Amino acid sequence: MSKTAAILITFFLGGLGVHRFMAGKIGTGILWLLTAGCFGIGWLVDFIKVCVGSFKKKDGTPWVTE
């Protein structure tokens, strides 16, 4: 996934956990969905991780490709 697409998805749909579902992290995706991104704190952490390129998929590979 391109960095721009990942940033946009995380920014607009991150509170619903969409980025976590897409990365294969179903359990935390459900948690994000039920708690609005862990009350915004988890969403912010994930958004920063996506921006700097350190957000990983469930298998440990980078979610964002340059």
PDBQT receptor file of N, H, CA, C and O in Angstrom, charges set to zero:
ATOM      1  N   MET A   1       0.846  -1.166   0.000  1.00  0.00    +0.000 N 
ATOM      2  CA  MET A   1       0.000   0.000   0.000  1.00  0.00    +0.000 C 
ATOM      3  C   MET A   1       0.894   1.232   0.000  1.00  0.00    +0.000 C 
ATOM      4  O   MET A   1       1.935   1.257   0.657  1.00  0.00    +0.000 OA
ATOM      5  N   SER A   2       0.482   2.243  -0.736  1.00  0.00    +0.000 N 
ATOM      6  H   SER A   2      -0.364   2.223  -1.269  1.00  0.00    +0.000 HD
ATOM      7  CA  SER A   2       1.279   3.466  -0.790  1.00  0.00    +0.000 C 
ATOM      8  C   SER A   2       1.172   4.213   0.538  1.00  0.00    +0.000 C 
ATOM      9  O   SER A   2       0.202   4.051   1.279  1.00  0.00    +0.000 OA
ATOM     10  N   LYS A   3       2.162   5.016   0.821  1.00  0.00    +0.000 N 
ATOM     11  H   LYS A   3       2.950   5.148   0.219  1.00  0.00    +0.000 HD
ATOM     12  CA  LYS A   3       2.195   5.758   2.072  1.00  0.00    +0.000 C 
ATOM     13  C   LYS A   3       1.034   6.750   2.142  1.00  0.00    +0.000 C 
ATOM     14  O   LYS A   3       0.420   6.920   3.196  1.00  0.00    +0.000 OA
ATOM     15  N   THR A   4       0.735   7.403   1.020  1.00  0.00    +0.000 N 
ATOM     16  H   THR A   4       1.233   7.265   0.164  1.00  0.00    +0.000 HD
ATOM     17  CA  THR A   4      -0.359   8.373   0.996  1.00  0.00    +0.000 C 
ATOM     18  C   THR A   4      -1.694   7.705   1.304  1.00  0.00    +0.000 C 
ATOM     19  O   THR A   4      -2.476   8.218   2.106  1.00  0.00    +0.000 OA
ATOM     20  N   ALA A   5      -1.958   6.568   0.676  1.00  0.00    +0.000 N 
ATOM     21  H   ALA A   5      -1.324   6.151   0.025  1.00  0.00    +0.000 HD
ATOM     22  CA  ALA A   5      -3.211   5.846   0.927  1.00  0.00    +0.000 C 
ATOM     23  C   ALA A   5      -3.291   5.392   2.380  1.00  0.00    +0.000 C 
ATOM     24  O   ALA A   5      -4.346   5.495   3.005  1.00  0.00    +0.000 OA
ATOM     25  N   ALA A   6      -2.192   4.894   2.915  1.00  0.00    +0.000 N 
ATOM     26  H   ALA A   6      -1.335   4.810   2.407  1.00  0.00    +0.000 HD
ATOM     27  CA  ALA A   6      -2.172   4.427   4.303  1.00  0.00    +0.000 C 
ATOM     28  C   ALA A   6      -2.443   5.572   5.273  1.00  0.00    +0.000 C 
ATOM     29  O   ALA A   6      -3.184   5.405   6.241  1.00  0.00    +0.000 OA
ATOM     30  N   ILE A   7      -1.847   6.726   5.017  1.00  0.00    +0.000 N 
ATOM     31  H   ILE A   7      -1.244   6.861   4.231  1.00  0.00    +0.000 HD
ATOM     32  CA  ILE A   7      -2.062   7.889   5.884  1.00  0.00    +0.000 C 
ATOM     33  C   ILE A   7      -3.516   8.331   5.827  1.00  0.00    +0.000 C 
ATOM     34  O   ILE A   7      -4.116   8.620   6.862  1.00  0.00    +0.000 OA
ATOM     35  N   LEU A   8      -4.087   8.388   4.630  1.00  0.00    +0.000 N 
ATOM     36  H   LEU A   8      -3.600   8.154   3.789  1.00  0.00    +0.000 HD
ATOM     37  CA  LEU A   8      -5.484   8.812   4.492  1.00  0.00    +0.000 C 
ATOM     38  C   LEU A   8      -6.444   7.831   5.161  1.00  0.00    +0.000 C 
ATOM     39  O   LEU A   8      -7.381   8.245   5.844  1.00  0.00    +0.000 OA
ATOM     40  N   ILE A   9      -6.214   6.540   4.966  1.00  0.00    +0.000 N 
ATOM     41  H   ILE A   9      -5.453   6.204   4.411  1.00  0.00    +0.000 HD
ATOM     42  CA  ILE A   9      -7.073   5.526   5.594  1.00  0.00    +0.000 C 
ATOM     43  C   ILE A   9      -6.981   5.619   7.110  1.00  0.00    +0.000 C 
ATOM     44  O   ILE A   9      -7.998   5.576   7.801  1.00  0.00    +0.000 OA
ATOM     45  N   THR A  10      -5.765   5.747   7.624  1.00  0.00    +0.000 N 
ATOM     46  H   THR A  10      -4.939   5.782   7.062  1.00  0.00    +0.000 HD
ATOM     47  CA  THR A  10      -5.588   5.814   9.073  1.00  0.00    +0.000 C 
ATOM     48  C   THR A  10      -6.185   7.092   9.643  1.00  0.00    +0.000 C 
ATOM     49  O   THR A  10      -6.800   7.063  10.709  1.00  0.00    +0.000 OA
ATOM     50  N   PHE A  11      -6.015   8.211   8.949  1.00  0.00    +0.000 N 
ATOM     51  H   PHE A  11      -5.516   8.234   8.082  1.00  0.00    +0.000 HD
ATOM     52  CA  PHE A  11      -6.530   9.483   9.452  1.00  0.00    +0.000 C 
ATOM     53  C   PHE A  11      -8.059   9.491   9.497  1.00  0.00    +0.000 C 
ATOM     54  O   PHE A  11      -8.654   9.860  10.509  1.00  0.00    +0.000 OA
ATOM     55  N   PHE A  12      -8.687   9.082   8.393  1.00  0.00    +0.000 N 
ATOM     56  H   PHE A  12      -8.203   8.783   7.571  1.00  0.00    +0.000 HD
ATOM     57  CA  PHE A  12     -10.141   9.184   8.310  1.00  0.00    +0.000 C 
ATOM     58  C   PHE A  12     -10.895   7.993   8.902  1.00  0.00    +0.000 C 
ATOM     59  O   PHE A  12     -12.002   8.162   9.412  1.00  0.00    +0.000 OA
ATOM     60  N   LEU A  13     -10.317   6.801   8.844  1.00  0.00    +0.000 N 
ATOM     61  H   LEU A  13      -9.417   6.664   8.429  1.00  0.00    +0.000 HD
ATOM     62  CA  LEU A  13     -11.017   5.606   9.312  1.00  0.00    +0.000 C 
ATOM     63  C   LEU A  13     -10.317   4.898  10.470  1.00  0.00    +0.000 C 
ATOM     64  O   LEU A  13     -10.750   3.830  10.902  1.00  0.00    +0.000 OA
ATOM     65  N   GLY A  14      -9.241   5.490  10.968  1.00  0.00    +0.000 N 
ATOM     66  H   GLY A  14      -8.889   6.358  10.618  1.00  0.00    +0.000 HD
ATOM     67  CA  GLY A  14      -8.472   4.864  12.042  1.00  0.00    +0.000 C 
ATOM     68  C   GLY A  14      -9.236   4.696  13.337  1.00  0.00    +0.000 C 
ATOM     69  O   GLY A  14      -9.014   3.729  14.065  1.00  0.00    +0.000 OA
ATOM     70  N   GLY A  15     -10.131   5.619  13.636  1.00  0.00    +0.000 N 
ATOM     71  H   GLY A  15     -10.312   6.405  13.044  1.00  0.00    +0.000 HD
ATOM     72  CA  GLY A  15     -10.933   5.509  14.847  1.00  0.00    +0.000 C 
ATOM     73  C   GLY A  15     -11.863   4.313  14.830  1.00  0.00    +0.000 C 
ATOM     74  O   GLY A  15     -12.313   3.850  15.878  1.00  0.00    +0.000 OA
ATOM     75  N   LEU A  16     -12.151   3.815  13.638  1.00  0.00    +0.000 N 
ATOM     76  H   LEU A  16     -11.786   4.191  12.787  1.00  0.00    +0.000 HD
ATOM     77  CA  LEU A  16     -12.993   2.625  13.494  1.00  0.00    +0.000 C 
ATOM     78  C   LEU A  16     -12.166   1.352  13.371  1.00  0.00    +0.000 C 
ATOM     79  O   LEU A  16     -12.722   0.255  13.297  1.00  0.00    +0.000 OA
ATOM     80  N   GLY A  17     -10.851   1.488  13.348  1.00  0.00    +0.000 N 
ATOM     81  H   GLY A  17     -10.399   2.379  13.407  1.00  0.00    +0.000 HD
ATOM     82  CA  GLY A  17      -9.972   0.327  13.282  1.00  0.00    +0.000 C 
ATOM     83  C   GLY A  17      -9.782  -0.259  11.898  1.00  0.00    +0.000 C 
ATOM     84  O   GLY A  17      -9.248  -1.361  11.768  1.00  0.00    +0.000 OA
ATOM     85  N   VAL A  18     -10.207   0.449  10.857  1.00  0.00    +0.000 N 
ATOM     86  H   VAL A  18     -10.642   1.344  10.962  1.00  0.00    +0.000 HD
ATOM     87  CA  VAL A  18     -10.121  -0.082   9.495  1.00  0.00    +0.000 C 
ATOM     88  C   VAL A  18      -8.680  -0.438   9.132  1.00  0.00    +0.000 C 
ATOM     89  O   VAL A  18      -8.438  -1.475   8.514  1.00  0.00    +0.000 OA
ATOM     90  N   HIS A  19      -7.730   0.406   9.506  1.00  0.00    +0.000 N 
ATOM     91  H   HIS A  19      -7.928   1.249  10.008  1.00  0.00    +0.000 HD
ATOM     92  CA  HIS A  19      -6.328   0.138   9.175  1.00  0.00    +0.000 C 
ATOM     93  C   HIS A  19      -5.835  -1.138   9.852  1.00  0.00    +0.000 C 
ATOM     94  O   HIS A  19      -5.008  -1.857   9.290  1.00  0.00    +0.000 OA
ATOM     95  N   ARG A  20      -6.331  -1.423  11.042  1.00  0.00    +0.000 N 
ATOM     96  H   ARG A  20      -7.003  -0.840  11.499  1.00  0.00    +0.000 HD
ATOM     97  CA  ARG A  20      -5.924  -2.642  11.745  1.00  0.00    +0.000 C 
ATOM     98  C   ARG A  20      -6.529  -3.880  11.099  1.00  0.00    +0.000 C 
ATOM     99  O   ARG A  20      -5.862  -4.910  10.992  1.00  0.00    +0.000 OA
ATOM    100  N   PHE A  21      -7.783  -3.793  10.667  1.00  0.00    +0.000 N 
ATOM    101  H   PHE A  21      -8.324  -2.956  10.754  1.00  0.00    +0.000 HD
ATOM    102  CA  PHE A  21      -8.388  -4.912   9.935  1.00  0.00    +0.000 C 
ATOM    103  C   PHE A  21      -7.613  -5.171   8.648  1.00  0.00    +0.000 C 
ATOM    104  O   PHE A  21      -7.353  -6.325   8.308  1.00  0.00    +0.000 OA
ATOM    105  N   MET A  22      -7.241  -4.119   7.932  1.00  0.00    +0.000 N 
ATOM    106  H   MET A  22      -7.451  -3.181   8.208  1.00  0.00    +0.000 HD
ATOM    107  CA  MET A  22      -6.503  -4.264   6.674  1.00  0.00    +0.000 C 
ATOM    108  C   MET A  22      -5.117  -4.860   6.892  1.00  0.00    +0.000 C 
ATOM    109  O   MET A  22      -4.584  -5.533   6.010  1.00  0.00    +0.000 OA
ATOM    110  N   ALA A  23      -4.534  -4.617   8.062  1.00  0.00    +0.000 N 
ATOM    111  H   ALA A  23      -4.967  -4.070   8.779  1.00  0.00    +0.000 HD
ATOM    112  CA  ALA A  23      -3.208  -5.152   8.378  1.00  0.00    +0.000 C 
ATOM    113  C   ALA A  23      -3.290  -6.566   8.954  1.00  0.00    +0.000 C 
ATOM    114  O   ALA A  23      -2.263  -7.152   9.297  1.00  0.00    +0.000 OA
ATOM    115  N   GLY A  24      -4.493  -7.116   9.062  1.00  0.00    +0.000 N 
ATOM    116  H   GLY A  24      -5.327  -6.641   8.783  1.00  0.00    +0.000 HD
ATOM    117  CA  GLY A  24      -4.657  -8.477   9.564  1.00  0.00    +0.000 C 
ATOM    118  C   GLY A  24      -4.746  -8.579  11.072  1.00  0.00    +0.000 C 
ATOM    119  O   GLY A  24      -4.735  -9.683  11.617  1.00  0.00    +0.000 OA
ATOM    120  N   LYS A  25      -4.835  -7.457  11.754  1.00  0.00    +0.000 N 
ATOM    121  H   LYS A  25      -4.844  -6.560  11.312  1.00  0.00    +0.000 HD
ATOM    122  CA  LYS A  25      -4.914  -7.443  13.215  1.00  0.00    +0.000 C 
ATOM    123  C   LYS A  25      -6.386  -7.353  13.629  1.00  0.00    +0.000 C 
ATOM    124  O   LYS A  25      -6.865  -6.302  14.056  1.00  0.00    +0.000 OA
ATOM    125  N   ILE A  26      -7.085  -8.476  13.492  1.00  0.00    +0.000 N 
ATOM    126  H   ILE A  26      -6.696  -9.329  13.145  1.00  0.00    +0.000 HD
ATOM    127  CA  ILE A  26      -8.533  -8.506  13.688  1.00  0.00    +0.000 C 
ATOM    128  C   ILE A  26      -8.926  -8.196  15.135  1.00  0.00    +0.000 C 
ATOM    129  O   ILE A  26      -9.865  -7.435  15.368  1.00  0.00    +0.000 OA
ATOM    130  N   GLY A  27      -8.225  -8.770  16.094  1.00  0.00    +0.000 N 
ATOM    131  H   GLY A  27      -7.462  -9.388  15.905  1.00  0.00    +0.000 HD
ATOM    132  CA  GLY A  27      -8.548  -8.551  17.505  1.00  0.00    +0.000 C 
ATOM    133  C   GLY A  27      -8.457  -7.094  17.910  1.00  0.00    +0.000 C 
ATOM    134  O   GLY A  27      -9.378  -6.560  18.528  1.00  0.00    +0.000 OA
ATOM    135  N   THR A  28      -7.355  -6.446  17.565  1.00  0.00    +0.000 N 
ATOM    136  H   THR A  28      -6.607  -6.879  17.062  1.00  0.00    +0.000 HD
ATOM    137  CA  THR A  28      -7.230  -5.030  17.916  1.00  0.00    +0.000 C 
ATOM    138  C   THR A  28      -8.109  -4.165  17.021  1.00  0.00    +0.000 C 
ATOM    139  O   THR A  28      -8.488  -3.060  17.410  1.00  0.00    +0.000 OA
ATOM    140  N   GLY A  29      -8.435  -4.653  15.835  1.00  0.00    +0.000 N 
ATOM    141  H   GLY A  29      -8.128  -5.550  15.520  1.00  0.00    +0.000 HD
ATOM    142  CA  GLY A  29      -9.382  -3.932  14.987  1.00  0.00    +0.000 C 
ATOM    143  C   GLY A  29     -10.746  -3.842  15.651  1.00  0.00    +0.000 C 
ATOM    144  O   GLY A  29     -11.393  -2.795  15.630  1.00  0.00    +0.000 OA
ATOM    145  N   ILE A  30     -11.176  -4.951  16.239  1.00  0.00    +0.000 N 
ATOM    146  H   ILE A  30     -10.650  -5.801  16.256  1.00  0.00    +0.000 HD
ATOM    147  CA  ILE A  30     -12.452  -4.962  16.963  1.00  0.00    +0.000 C 
ATOM    148  C   ILE A  30     -12.375  -4.047  18.181  1.00  0.00    +0.000 C 
ATOM    149  O   ILE A  30     -13.321  -3.313  18.469  1.00  0.00    +0.000 OA
ATOM    150  N   LEU A  31     -11.254  -4.088  18.895  1.00  0.00    +0.000 N 
ATOM    151  H   LEU A  31     -10.486  -4.684  18.661  1.00  0.00    +0.000 HD
ATOM    152  CA  LEU A  31     -11.063  -3.208  20.053  1.00  0.00    +0.000 C 
ATOM    153  C   LEU A  31     -11.140  -1.744  19.635  1.00  0.00    +0.000 C 
ATOM    154  O   LEU A  31     -11.802  -0.944  20.296  1.00  0.00    +0.000 OA
ATOM    155  N   TRP A  32     -10.465  -1.387  18.538  1.00  0.00    +0.000 N 
ATOM    156  H   TRP A  32      -9.927  -2.036  18.001  1.00  0.00    +0.000 HD
ATOM    157  CA  TRP A  32     -10.482  -0.005  18.035  1.00  0.00    +0.000 C 
ATOM    158  C   TRP A  32     -11.911   0.382  17.646  1.00  0.00    +0.000 C 
ATOM    159  O   TRP A  32     -12.342   1.506  17.904  1.00  0.00    +0.000 OA
ATOM    160  N   LEU A  33     -12.637  -0.539  17.030  1.00  0.00    +0.000 N 
ATOM    161  H   LEU A  33     -12.287  -1.452  16.821  1.00  0.00    +0.000 HD
ATOM    162  CA  LEU A  33     -14.011  -0.276  16.604  1.00  0.00    +0.000 C 
ATOM    163  C   LEU A  33     -14.920  -0.005  17.804  1.00  0.00    +0.000 C 
ATOM    164  O   LEU A  33     -15.756   0.898  17.761  1.00  0.00    +0.000 OA
ATOM    165  N   LEU A  34     -14.757  -0.777  18.859  1.00  0.00    +0.000 N 
ATOM    166  H   LEU A  34     -14.078  -1.510  18.893  1.00  0.00    +0.000 HD
ATOM    167  CA  LEU A  34     -15.621  -0.644  20.036  1.00  0.00    +0.000 C 
ATOM    168  C   LEU A  34     -15.250   0.522  20.945  1.00  0.00    +0.000 C 
ATOM    169  O   LEU A  34     -16.096   1.016  21.690  1.00  0.00    +0.000 OA
ATOM    170  N   THR A  35     -13.984   0.972  20.892  1.00  0.00    +0.000 N 
ATOM    171  H   THR A  35     -13.296   0.571  20.286  1.00  0.00    +0.000 HD
ATOM    172  CA  THR A  35     -13.534   2.029  21.808  1.00  0.00    +0.000 C 
ATOM    173  C   THR A  35     -13.118   3.308  21.093  1.00  0.00    +0.000 C 
ATOM    174  O   THR A  35     -12.490   4.181  21.692  1.00  0.00    +0.000 OA
ATOM    175  N   ALA A  36     -13.467   3.421  19.812  1.00  0.00    +0.000 N 
ATOM    176  H   ALA A  36     -13.977   2.712  19.325  1.00  0.00    +0.000 HD
ATOM    177  CA  ALA A  36     -13.096   4.602  19.015  1.00  0.00    +0.000 C 
ATOM    178  C   ALA A  36     -11.582   4.812  19.048  1.00  0.00    +0.000 C 
ATOM    179  O   ALA A  36     -11.095   5.895  19.375  1.00  0.00    +0.000 OA
ATOM    180  N   GLY A  37     -10.866   3.772  18.708  1.00  0.00    +0.000 N 
ATOM    181  H   GLY A  37     -11.261   2.893  18.442  1.00  0.00    +0.000 HD
ATOM    182  CA  GLY A  37      -9.404   3.876  18.646  1.00  0.00    +0.000 C 
ATOM    183  C   GLY A  37      -8.768   4.015  20.009  1.00  0.00    +0.000 C 
ATOM    184  O   GLY A  37      -7.839   4.802  20.191  1.00  0.00    +0.000 OA
ATOM    185  N   CYS A  38      -9.265   3.253  20.969  1.00  0.00    +0.000 N 
ATOM    186  H   CYS A  38     -10.019   2.613  20.821  1.00  0.00    +0.000 HD
ATOM    187  CA  CYS A  38      -8.795   3.342  22.369  1.00  0.00    +0.000 C 
ATOM    188  C   CYS A  38      -8.869   4.785  22.862  1.00  0.00    +0.000 C 
ATOM    189  O   CYS A  38      -7.915   5.337  23.410  1.00  0.00    +0.000 OA
ATOM    190  N   PHE A  39     -10.032   5.361  22.643  1.00  0.00    +0.000 N 
ATOM    191  H   PHE A  39     -10.807   4.912  22.197  1.00  0.00    +0.000 HD
ATOM    192  CA  PHE A  39     -10.353   6.711  23.099  1.00  0.00    +0.000 C 
ATOM    193  C   PHE A  39      -9.457   7.772  22.461  1.00  0.00    +0.000 C 
ATOM    194  O   PHE A  39      -9.188   8.811  23.063  1.00  0.00    +0.000 OA
ATOM    195  N   GLY A  40      -9.004   7.503  21.256  1.00  0.00    +0.000 N 
ATOM    196  H   GLY A  40      -9.223   6.659  20.767  1.00  0.00    +0.000 HD
ATOM    197  CA  GLY A  40      -8.214   8.466  20.496  1.00  0.00    +0.000 C 
ATOM    198  C   GLY A  40      -6.720   8.342  20.686  1.00  0.00    +0.000 C 
ATOM    199  O   GLY A  40      -5.952   8.765  19.822  1.00  0.00    +0.000 OA
ATOM    200  N   ILE A  41      -6.294   7.778  21.785  1.00  0.00    +0.000 N 
ATOM    201  H   ILE A  41      -6.918   7.434  22.487  1.00  0.00    +0.000 HD
ATOM    202  CA  ILE A  41      -4.858   7.667  22.055  1.00  0.00    +0.000 C 
ATOM    203  C   ILE A  41      -4.223   6.621  21.143  1.00  0.00    +0.000 C 
ATOM    204  O   ILE A  41      -3.175   6.871  20.548  1.00  0.00    +0.000 OA
ATOM    205  N   GLY A  42      -4.845   5.466  21.033  1.00  0.00    +0.000 N 
ATOM    206  H   GLY A  42      -5.696   5.263  21.516  1.00  0.00    +0.000 HD
ATOM    207  CA  GLY A  42      -4.328   4.414  20.155  1.00  0.00    +0.000 C 
ATOM    208  C   GLY A  42      -4.335   4.843  18.702  1.00  0.00    +0.000 C 
ATOM    209  O   GLY A  42      -3.415   4.528  17.947  1.00  0.00    +0.000 OA
ATOM    210  N   TRP A  43      -5.392   5.576  18.308  1.00  0.00    +0.000 N 
ATOM    211  H   TRP A  43      -6.139   5.832  18.922  1.00  0.00    +0.000 HD
ATOM    212  CA  TRP A  43      -5.468   6.083  16.941  1.00  0.00    +0.000 C 
ATOM    213  C   TRP A  43      -4.299   7.017  16.657  1.00  0.00    +0.000 C 
ATOM    214  O   TRP A  43      -3.670   6.922  15.603  1.00  0.00    +0.000 OA
ATOM    215  N   LEU A  44      -4.004   7.921  17.592  1.00  0.00    +0.000 N 
ATOM    216  H   LEU A  44      -4.515   7.999  18.448  1.00  0.00    +0.000 HD
ATOM    217  CA  LEU A  44      -2.909   8.872  17.399  1.00  0.00    +0.000 C 
ATOM    218  C   LEU A  44      -1.569   8.152  17.295  1.00  0.00    +0.000 C 
ATOM    219  O   LEU A  44      -0.746   8.491  16.445  1.00  0.00    +0.000 OA
ATOM    220  N   VAL A  45      -1.347   7.169  18.147  1.00  0.00    +0.000 N 
ATOM    221  H   VAL A  45      -2.015   6.894  18.838  1.00  0.00    +0.000 HD
ATOM    222  CA  VAL A  45      -0.101   6.391  18.099  1.00  0.00    +0.000 C 
ATOM    223  C   VAL A  45       0.022   5.676  16.757  1.00  0.00    +0.000 C 
ATOM    224  O   VAL A  45       1.083   5.703  16.133  1.00  0.00    +0.000 OA
ATOM    225  N   ASP A  46      -1.059   5.037  16.314  1.00  0.00    +0.000 N 
ATOM    226  H   ASP A  46      -1.920   5.016  16.822  1.00  0.00    +0.000 HD
ATOM    227  CA  ASP A  46      -1.031   4.344  15.025  1.00  0.00    +0.000 C 
ATOM    228  C   ASP A  46      -0.820   5.318  13.876  1.00  0.00    +0.000 C 
ATOM    229  O   ASP A  46      -0.084   5.013  12.937  1.00  0.00    +0.000 OA
ATOM    230  N   PHE A  47      -1.448   6.479  13.934  1.00  0.00    +0.000 N 
ATOM    231  H   PHE A  47      -2.046   6.727  14.696  1.00  0.00    +0.000 HD
ATOM    232  CA  PHE A  47      -1.285   7.478  12.876  1.00  0.00    +0.000 C 
ATOM    233  C   PHE A  47       0.177   7.907  12.765  1.00  0.00    +0.000 C 
ATOM    234  O   PHE A  47       0.709   8.016  11.661  1.00  0.00    +0.000 OA
ATOM    235  N   ILE A  48       0.818   8.147  13.887  1.00  0.00    +0.000 N 
ATOM    236  H   ILE A  48       0.386   8.059  14.784  1.00  0.00    +0.000 HD
ATOM    237  CA  ILE A  48       2.239   8.524  13.882  1.00  0.00    +0.000 C 
ATOM    238  C   ILE A  48       3.084   7.378  13.337  1.00  0.00    +0.000 C 
ATOM    239  O   ILE A  48       3.999   7.604  12.545  1.00  0.00    +0.000 OA
ATOM    240  N   LYS A  49       2.782   6.144  13.755  1.00  0.00    +0.000 N 
ATOM    241  H   LYS A  49       2.038   5.960  14.398  1.00  0.00    +0.000 HD
ATOM    242  CA  LYS A  49       3.537   4.985  13.262  1.00  0.00    +0.000 C 
ATOM    243  C   LYS A  49       3.385   4.821  11.754  1.00  0.00    +0.000 C 
ATOM    244  O   LYS A  49       4.350   4.478  11.071  1.00  0.00    +0.000 OA
ATOM    245  N   VAL A  50       2.192   5.059  11.228  1.00  0.00    +0.000 N 
ATOM    246  H   VAL A  50       1.408   5.337  11.783  1.00  0.00    +0.000 HD
ATOM    247  CA  VAL A  50       1.988   4.974   9.780  1.00  0.00    +0.000 C 
ATOM    248  C   VAL A  50       2.772   6.081   9.080  1.00  0.00    +0.000 C 
ATOM    249  O   VAL A  50       3.391   5.839   8.044  1.00  0.00    +0.000 OA
ATOM    250  N   CYS A  51       2.754   7.283   9.631  1.00  0.00    +0.000 N 
ATOM    251  H   CYS A  51       2.252   7.480  10.473  1.00  0.00    +0.000 HD
ATOM    252  CA  CYS A  51       3.464   8.414   9.017  1.00  0.00    +0.000 C 
ATOM    253  C   CYS A  51       4.970   8.181   8.945  1.00  0.00    +0.000 C 
ATOM    254  O   CYS A  51       5.605   8.561   7.961  1.00  0.00    +0.000 OA
ATOM    255  N   VAL A  52       5.547   7.564   9.967  1.00  0.00    +0.000 N 
ATOM    256  H   VAL A  52       5.031   7.255  10.766  1.00  0.00    +0.000 HD
ATOM    257  CA  VAL A  52       6.996   7.329   9.963  1.00  0.00    +0.000 C 
ATOM    258  C   VAL A  52       7.366   5.979   9.364  1.00  0.00    +0.000 C 
ATOM    259  O   VAL A  52       8.546   5.671   9.200  1.00  0.00    +0.000 OA
ATOM    260  N   GLY A  53       6.346   5.166   9.035  1.00  0.00    +0.000 N 
ATOM    261  H   GLY A  53       5.388   5.416   9.169  1.00  0.00    +0.000 HD
ATOM    262  CA  GLY A  53       6.598   3.895   8.361  1.00  0.00    +0.000 C 
ATOM    263  C   GLY A  53       6.909   2.723   9.266  1.00  0.00    +0.000 C 
ATOM    264  O   GLY A  53       7.469   1.728   8.805  1.00  0.00    +0.000 OA
ATOM    265  N   SER A  54       6.561   2.810  10.548  1.00  0.00    +0.000 N 
ATOM    266  H   SER A  54       6.106   3.618  10.922  1.00  0.00    +0.000 HD
ATOM    267  CA  SER A  54       6.876   1.706  11.460  1.00  0.00    +0.000 C 
ATOM    268  C   SER A  54       5.663   0.842  11.813  1.00  0.00    +0.000 C 
ATOM    269  O   SER A  54       5.785  -0.071  12.630  1.00  0.00    +0.000 OA
ATOM    270  N   PHE A  55       4.501   1.106  11.220  1.00  0.00    +0.000 N 
ATOM    271  H   PHE A  55       4.402   1.848  10.556  1.00  0.00    +0.000 HD
ATOM    272  CA  PHE A  55       3.313   0.277  11.469  1.00  0.00    +0.000 C 
ATOM    273  C   PHE A  55       3.471  -1.025  10.696  1.00  0.00    +0.000 C 
ATOM    274  O   PHE A  55       3.735  -1.008   9.493  1.00  0.00    +0.000 OA
ATOM    275  N   LYS A  56       3.312  -2.153  11.384  1.00  0.00    +0.000 N 
ATOM    276  H   LYS A  56       3.098  -2.166  12.361  1.00  0.00    +0.000 HD
ATOM    277  CA  LYS A  56       3.540  -3.473  10.783  1.00  0.00    +0.000 C 
ATOM    278  C   LYS A  56       2.241  -4.254  10.642  1.00  0.00    +0.000 C 
ATOM    279  O   LYS A  56       1.286  -4.044  11.390  1.00  0.00    +0.000 OA
ATOM    280  N   LYS A  57       2.224  -5.158   9.669  1.00  0.00    +0.000 N 
ATOM    281  H   LYS A  57       3.000  -5.329   9.062  1.00  0.00    +0.000 HD
ATOM    282  CA  LYS A  57       1.110  -6.091   9.522  1.00  0.00    +0.000 C 
ATOM    283  C   LYS A  57       1.249  -7.181  10.578  1.00  0.00    +0.000 C 
ATOM    284  O   LYS A  57       2.242  -7.235  11.303  1.00  0.00    +0.000 OA
ATOM    285  N   LYS A  58       0.254  -8.039  10.655  1.00  0.00    +0.000 N 
ATOM    286  H   LYS A  58      -0.553  -7.996  10.066  1.00  0.00    +0.000 HD
ATOM    287  CA  LYS A  58       0.260  -9.109  11.656  1.00  0.00    +0.000 C 
ATOM    288  C   LYS A  58       1.486 -10.004  11.522  1.00  0.00    +0.000 C 
ATOM    289  O   LYS A  58       2.016 -10.480  12.526  1.00  0.00    +0.000 OA
ATOM    290  N   ASP A  59       1.942 -10.239  10.295  1.00  0.00    +0.000 N 
ATOM    291  H   ASP A  59       1.512  -9.853   9.479  1.00  0.00    +0.000 HD
ATOM    292  CA  ASP A  59       3.099 -11.115  10.080  1.00  0.00    +0.000 C 
ATOM    293  C   ASP A  59       4.440 -10.414  10.282  1.00  0.00    +0.000 C 
ATOM    294  O   ASP A  59       5.491 -11.024  10.087  1.00  0.00    +0.000 OA
ATOM    295  N   GLY A  60       4.413  -9.137  10.672  1.00  0.00    +0.000 N 
ATOM    296  H   GLY A  60       3.560  -8.642  10.830  1.00  0.00    +0.000 HD
ATOM    297  CA  GLY A  60       5.643  -8.406  10.961  1.00  0.00    +0.000 C 
ATOM    298  C   GLY A  60       6.228  -7.634   9.797  1.00  0.00    +0.000 C 
ATOM    299  O   GLY A  60       7.221  -6.926   9.963  1.00  0.00    +0.000 OA
ATOM    300  N   THR A  61       5.633  -7.758   8.624  1.00  0.00    +0.000 N 
ATOM    301  H   THR A  61       4.827  -8.334   8.489  1.00  0.00    +0.000 HD
ATOM    302  CA  THR A  61       6.128  -7.005   7.470  1.00  0.00    +0.000 C 
ATOM    303  C   THR A  61       5.534  -5.599   7.484  1.00  0.00    +0.000 C 
ATOM    304  O   THR A  61       4.459  -5.387   8.046  1.00  0.00    +0.000 OA
ATOM    305  N   PRO A  62       6.220  -4.646   6.876  1.00  0.00    +0.000 N 
ATOM    306  CA  PRO A  62       5.704  -3.266   6.856  1.00  0.00    +0.000 C 
ATOM    307  C   PRO A  62       4.370  -3.171   6.117  1.00  0.00    +0.000 C 
ATOM    308  O   PRO A  62       4.185  -3.802   5.076  1.00  0.00    +0.000 OA
ATOM    309  N   TRP A  63       3.451  -2.386   6.654  1.00  0.00    +0.000 N 
ATOM    310  H   TRP A  63       3.601  -1.874   7.499  1.00  0.00    +0.000 HD
ATOM    311  CA  TRP A  63       2.156  -2.178   6.023  1.00  0.00    +0.000 C 
ATOM    312  C   TRP A  63       2.278  -1.186   4.875  1.00  0.00    +0.000 C 
ATOM    313  O   TRP A  63       1.555  -1.281   3.883  1.00  0.00    +0.000 OA
ATOM    314  N   VAL A  64       3.189  -0.240   5.014  1.00  0.00    +0.000 N 
ATOM    315  H   VAL A  64       3.776  -0.163   5.820  1.00  0.00    +0.000 HD
ATOM    316  CA  VAL A  64       3.382   0.806   4.010  1.00  0.00    +0.000 C 
ATOM    317  C   VAL A  64       4.599   0.470   3.161  1.00  0.00    +0.000 C 
ATOM    318  O   VAL A  64       5.665   0.146   3.682  1.00  0.00    +0.000 OA
ATOM    319  N   THR A  65       4.427   0.551   1.856  1.00  0.00    +0.000 N 
ATOM    320  H   THR A  65       3.560   0.815   1.432  1.00  0.00    +0.000 HD
ATOM    321  CA  THR A  65       5.558   0.396   0.942  1.00  0.00    +0.000 C 
ATOM    322  C   THR A  65       5.878   1.750   0.346  1.00  0.00    +0.000 C 
ATOM    323  O   THR A  65       4.983   2.522   0.002  1.00  0.00    +0.000 OA
ATOM    324  N   GLU A  66       7.130   2.020   0.233  1.00  0.00    +0.000 N 
ATOM    325  H   GLU A  66       7.857   1.392   0.512  1.00  0.00    +0.000 HD
ATOM    326  CA  GLU A  66       7.565   3.324  -0.307  1.00  0.00    +0.000 C 
ATOM    327  C   GLU A  66       7.396   3.384  -1.792  1.00  0.00    +0.000 C 
ATOM    328  O   GLU A  66       7.710   4.402  -2.409  1.00  0.00    +0.000 OA
TER     329      GLU A  66
